[in-house]
Amino acid sequence: MCAPQAEYELCRRHTASHVMSMAVKMLHPEVTMGVGPWTETGFYQDYDLGEVKLSDKDFKKIEKKMRWIVNKDFAVVRRTVPAAEAREKFGHDPYKMELIADLVAKDAELTFYDFVNEAGEAVYSDLCAGPHLERTGEVGTFKLMKIAGAYWRGDADREMLTRLYGVAFATKEDLGAYLTLLEEAAKRDHRKLGKELDLFCFSEIVGSGLPLFTPKGTFLREKIAGTIKEIQERYGFTAVHIPHITKKDLYETSGHWQKYQDDLFHVKGKGQTEFVMKPMNCPHHTQIYASRPRSYRDLPLRLAETTMCYRDEQPGELLGLSRVRGFTQDDGHTFCRMDQVKAEVTIVVNIIREFYTKLGMFGEGQYRVSLSVRDSENLQKYLGLDANWDRAEQMLQEVAEEQGLNYERIEGEAAFYGPKLDFLFRDAIGREWQLATAQLDFVMPERFGLAYINEQGEKEQPVMIHRAIAGSLERFMSVIIEHFAGAFPLWLSPVQAHICPVVDRHVEAAYDLRDALKTVGGRAEVIDPSDTLGKRLRNAQTQKVPLTLIVGDSEVADGTVTVRKYGEKQDETVTQATLVEMIAGAK
Amino acid sequence: MCAPQAEYELCRRHTASHVMSMAVKMLHPEVTMGVGPWTETGFYQDYDLGEVKLSDKDFKKIEKKMRWIVNKDFAVVRRTVPAAEAREKFGHDPYKMELIADLVAKDAELTFYDFVNEAGEAVYSDLCAGPHLERTGEVGTFKLMKIAGAYWRGDADREMLTRLYGVAFATKEDLGAYLTLLEEAAKRDHRKLGKELDLFCFSEIVGSGLPLFTPKGTFLREKIAGTIKEIQERYGFTAVHIPHITKKDLYETSGHWQKYQDDLFHVKGKGQTEFVMKPMNCPHHTQIYASRPRSYRDLPLRLAETTMCYRDEQPGELLGLSRVRGFTQDDGHTFCRMDQVKAEVTIVVNIIREFYTKLGMFGEGQYRVSLSVRDSENLQKYLGLDANWDRAEQMLQEVAEEQGLNYERIEGEAAFYGPKLDFLFRDAIGREWQLATAQLDFVMPERFGLAYINEQGEKEQPVMIHRAIAGSLERFMSVIIEHFAGAFPLWLSPVQAHICPVVDRHVEAAYDLRDALKTVGGRAEVIDPSDTLGKRLRNAQTQKVPLTLIVGDSEVADGTVTVRKYGEKQDETVTQATLVEMIAGAK
């Protein structure tokens, strides 16, 4: 059952999924069923429809039945069943039988969730691990969203099933707000804007999940990475550079091989050596640390790198820049003494604050921090010395307090190798994204045998701090493209200004203006008068260029320029010097 | 036989190898033999020594016998032999028998090279494809250099043989000059300096041929790449960014798959898709070109990227940064109309000139250019329109003339897809390195179906120009580390200055000076007085730091600093303002 509020919404979606299946079965009893979980924003269920045809035109009919089931307010009852009973109940359904066989093979408990009427009869049952609401009446408002194909067990060699997607909310208002958000999100969809603003592209012969960045998108990437670089170098981080492949030995030592080898890209040449493409950078960075003897005087050692990592995501999971096969981490690792942890985490917090303040995303209500610490009831789950954990958790909390962060301490959310601070940011339409992080690690230095010589000439083990400011650059770009809806602030915009000479005789002055802006690092393009001024002004709005600069007779005569800011109706005429100053200041 | 002078030296080395083998056989007749070719700088021969023990202590003895053979001035006579004769002659030698079997299987001609005395008797014969000198007397001066193990046929599963290395020259003076060069090169060896100056490292668990760049080495990388970026952006190149893997489909289209698939790193995830790590960037860049319709107004399109490529080099071929498995190309591709080729190649030449002039490597006698054109007797070897070839070769020659390049036209050296300009640079000890290039390509735009709409609204095919300024950054670094012997010019040096406060009371002033230098982008480190001043001054020389800055009582009192330049004995006292200006100017 779903007691805590956080899990309640998840139960709502999960029970809604069963309600949908009961409705489908009421309409089409012959349908058999694959899996049907809740998701981050809703729920889905896979069906083998056999001869039945379903399309979005049938949604109303199914929703009507669903409403009937919700209104009946059936009790949702969990019960453990013997394998024989499960097999008898689902003998007609090969998918359920396969799931039952798997559970039996794993010696797992088999549970049914029954919808039970007032008379105590089960009107609908499904094999399910839960959790669920207590009654169908609690499901609230729901809506079917989409119908699509999906392979049984995600395996392209197995049966193609039909997946129905839906959402469920407590009230109509919540559903309405969600649908408005979807609409707003669709307008800002970074895949759509990426194409319209010519920021990145995909190629079928290169492959899905492998974006190619055009000049404008590359500018954006480099501006983000460069801004972080400038800030973090002031705080003492220095850049390093590592290869993108490694022998698997590196991950055998780090322990990742044993856990994640199936999610890696494996690389083979002519020889026998097994290489992999790196899915993270920390093990490589330990090798730079370990490349020479270190003394306490070398610490803290702050290494940073903007570099690509690779994970073998399923094609079905790939989504624009949000979920890719090759992503760029703005990664950093601090190697320090235990008594330097507080100062080093403070440095990371300061870098994060500077960067997100520059983006206008660090205001009140725009971010929150979770401080993930150990589960005090399960201390045996965590590796590393107890005293170090206590001290580190204490230090992270002190940093959060002293830096006035909007933070919450979350028990049991720490990784097994150390506590962390996660930074979550709210975008312009209210969605929350976990982007920056500072993660302590007591385990990796141990695994790689990292050491330094302390003041007493003894060997000691350093602590590692993993940190990311933007996280994956690709995912970060998807977030800010949608946050700004493509209308980037002046300092970040790949093209800051379109210069529009009114007619041919103003073209030379337009190029002079472009060159004047260039001398202060400005990025302006002259849009020549082969199109009408009106068309060019509209195009600048479509391209979401921050400034459109009109150069005509009076501007040429007066050394001025007429400025139309993106999204504003009112033009303003300023001197060229004022404009140059404005552009020069947008760093 | 070896007529042209260029091949004569190669014949000298090859015949010297036979002379060595005859000498070894005279001393140890039971020895059997693997292969024995000439190399870029000398020759070697592999032997199965059986019970015989050889070490470098035996070199004198072997050289003495070799001298006897050279002095005897045997004629070197080539003759074709039937397989039966070859088998009879080498029946005792399993390696030769294996080679004979291979040649017979390939239906190849079997040839012996005999050393023939005045009486016309063959005193020594070897199975060999040649070419050779006409007489052993022409071998000149020689020297055995090294003894090492080598697998038969480079296969770690086959027999381990013993490899003897040697060199041969016309005169003692030439040999002497070569040995001096070797000695000088050893002192400058970038692998040795890379370690001493902490520029890069290797890790056994990451793998050979996969360098990791430490902060100083990364600075050097980024300074080189950044310098090129700054120059080329002024000439209109814009940065793009591509993923490091691709489906093999990309290379099937480009035609590389058919030719080079065995030399690629193959990548596999959970799915069936075959990926490869990119060995070059041009096919990816065509996909950015092809991502939207292009008009003649979009051309020239100049895309540049500093990005890693991967080739599966044999472990035995790997060498420091010179030969690696993952290398970084400062790559660029211009897509232009045929009538823009001359202007675009001129741009590339200007970028190359600016960059190498900055490095002090573009002076007279420091570089030469080869203009590679078609072999006029074999025009059918080349793809693309005749008229385009003629025009392009003409344009390249005009660029070379108008830009006053020190160039030579080389017939038959063009690739099958277009003519090119290669830039070769001479380093401080006289070795020549091919680094920069501008290569025309008529074929790839065709293969990828690239097009633009011309003024008449018709589809036309663009020309591609591949260009590299530094080439592979890793190889380039190996070249300039050795060229400068690690003592980089001020603008390029990762650490420009060591600031040495004489005693504790000068430490604060030293940090103030460091901060003053930092404000103008200076890179200085304070070396605190825990060591004596003498030791710190010596360390700065070992670390090849351009400037050592001494801050003592008089310097603090006068606002001056005492400067010792790298490699100079004389100190100089200047005002801090002068020093800051000097550092500010070193960009």
Contacts between the chains, C-beta under 8 A, distances in Angstrom:
chain1	res1	chain2	res2	distance
A	198	B	292	6.9
A	201	B	287	7.3
A	201	B	288	6.6
A	201	B	291	3.7
A	201	B	292	7.8
A	203	B	250	7.5
A	203	B	284	7.9
A	203	B	287	3.8
A	203	B	290	7.5
A	203	B	291	7.3
A	204	B	249	7.6
A	205	B	246	7.5
A	205	B	247	6.2
A	205	B	249	4.1
A	205	B	250	4.6
A	205	B	252	7.9
A	205	B	253	5.8
A	205	B	287	7.2
A	206	B	242	7.9
A	206	B	243	6.9
A	206	B	246	4.6
A	206	B	247	6.4
A	206	B	250	5.5
A	206	B	284	6.5
A	206	B	287	5.8
A	207	B	245	7.5
A	207	B	246	6.1
A	207	B	247	4.2
A	207	B	249	7.9
A	207	B	273	6.8
A	207	B	275	6.8
A	210	B	243	4.1
A	210	B	245	6.7
A	210	B	246	6.8
A	211	B	243	7.0
A	212	B	240	7.2
A	212	B	241	7.4
A	212	B	242	5.1
A	212	B	243	7.1
A	212	B	284	6.4
A	212	B	287	5.8
A	212	B	288	5.4
A	212	B	291	7.2
A	213	B	240	5.9
A	213	B	241	3.9
A	213	B	242	7.4
A	214	B	240	6.2
A	214	B	288	5.7
A	214	B	291	6.7
A	215	B	238	3.9
A	215	B	239	6.8
A	215	B	240	6.0
A	215	B	303	7.3
A	217	B	241	7.5
A	218	B	238	7.3
A	218	B	239	4.7
A	218	B	240	5.0
A	218	B	241	4.7
A	219	B	238	7.7
A	219	B	239	7.3
A	221	B	241	5.9
A	222	B	239	6.5
A	238	B	215	3.9
A	238	B	218	7.4
A	238	B	219	7.7
A	239	B	215	6.8
A	239	B	218	4.7
A	239	B	219	7.3
A	239	B	222	6.5
A	240	B	212	7.2
A	240	B	213	5.9
A	240	B	214	6.3
A	240	B	215	6.0
A	240	B	218	5.1
A	241	B	212	7.4
A	241	B	213	3.9
A	241	B	217	7.5
A	241	B	218	4.7
A	241	B	221	5.9
A	242	B	206	7.9
A	242	B	212	5.1
A	242	B	213	7.4
A	243	B	206	6.9
A	243	B	210	4.1
A	243	B	211	7.0
A	243	B	212	7.1
A	243	B	308	7.4
A	243	B	325	7.5
A	243	B	326	4.3
A	244	B	244	5.7
A	244	B	277	7.9
A	244	B	308	6.2
A	244	B	310	7.8
A	244	B	326	6.5
A	245	B	207	7.6
A	245	B	210	6.7
A	245	B	265	7.2
A	245	B	277	7.2
A	245	B	310	7.0
A	245	B	325	7.5
A	245	B	326	6.4
A	246	B	205	7.5
A	246	B	206	4.6
A	246	B	207	6.1
A	246	B	210	6.8
A	247	B	205	6.2
A	247	B	206	6.4
A	247	B	207	4.2
A	249	B	204	7.6
A	249	B	205	4.1
A	249	B	207	7.9
A	250	B	203	7.5
A	250	B	205	4.6
A	250	B	206	5.5
A	252	B	205	8.0
A	253	B	205	5.8
A	262	B	270	6.5
A	263	B	270	7.7
A	264	B	269	7.7
A	265	B	245	7.2
A	265	B	267	5.0
A	265	B	268	7.1
A	265	B	269	5.2
A	265	B	275	7.0
A	266	B	267	7.0
A	266	B	268	5.3
A	266	B	269	7.5
A	267	B	265	5.0
A	267	B	266	7.0
A	267	B	267	5.3
A	267	B	277	6.6
A	268	B	265	7.1
A	268	B	266	5.3
A	268	B	268	7.6
A	269	B	264	7.7
A	269	B	265	5.2
A	269	B	266	7.5
A	269	B	312	3.3
A	270	B	262	6.5
A	270	B	263	7.7
A	270	B	312	5.6
A	270	B	314	7.5
A	271	B	312	7.5
A	271	B	314	7.6
A	271	B	315	6.8
A	273	B	207	6.8
A	275	B	207	6.8
A	275	B	265	7.0
A	277	B	244	7.9
A	277	B	245	7.2
A	277	B	267	6.6
A	277	B	277	7.7
A	284	B	203	7.9
A	284	B	206	6.5
A	284	B	212	6.4
A	287	B	201	7.3
A	287	B	203	3.8
A	287	B	205	7.2
A	287	B	206	5.8
A	287	B	212	5.8
A	288	B	201	6.6
A	288	B	212	5.3
A	288	B	214	5.7
A	290	B	203	7.4
A	291	B	201	3.7
A	291	B	203	7.3
A	291	B	212	7.2
A	291	B	214	6.8
A	292	B	198	6.9
A	292	B	201	7.7
A	303	B	215	7.3
A	308	B	243	7.4
A	308	B	244	6.2
A	310	B	244	7.8
A	310	B	245	7.0
A	312	B	269	3.3
A	312	B	270	5.5
A	312	B	271	7.6
A	314	B	270	7.5
A	314	B	271	7.6
A	315	B	271	6.8
A	325	B	243	7.5
A	325	B	245	7.5
A	326	B	243	4.3
A	326	B	244	6.5
A	326	B	245	6.4
